[in-house]
């Protein structure tokens, strides 16, 4: 399978999966009738995983957001692996730099803007 098809398929699957999770979580959220406010800075991955075991609607929504964030990361990783397979060191290095910058931006930057 060509690289373009793999990357395209990854993006499609990621966006569709994230959309299904967010919509399913919203349906459950409104079905429960709990209209409490939603604060994303109070959630972490551990809480999301614990909430998934209870089928918590907010955890399902946040899992959809996590999948959506992870989709471009996976795309850049796929490109780096393809460049490594082709032995193109410059593009492997550039792809890994982009990947590191993306991860740093997601993990280290604050989630809440004052």
ABEGO torsion letter per residue (X at the ends): XBAAAAAAAAAAAAAAAAAAAAAAAAAAAAAAGBABBBBAAABBAAAAAAAAAAGBAAAAAAAAAAAAAAAAAAAAAAAAAAAAAAGBAAAAAAAAAAAAAAAAAAAABBABBX
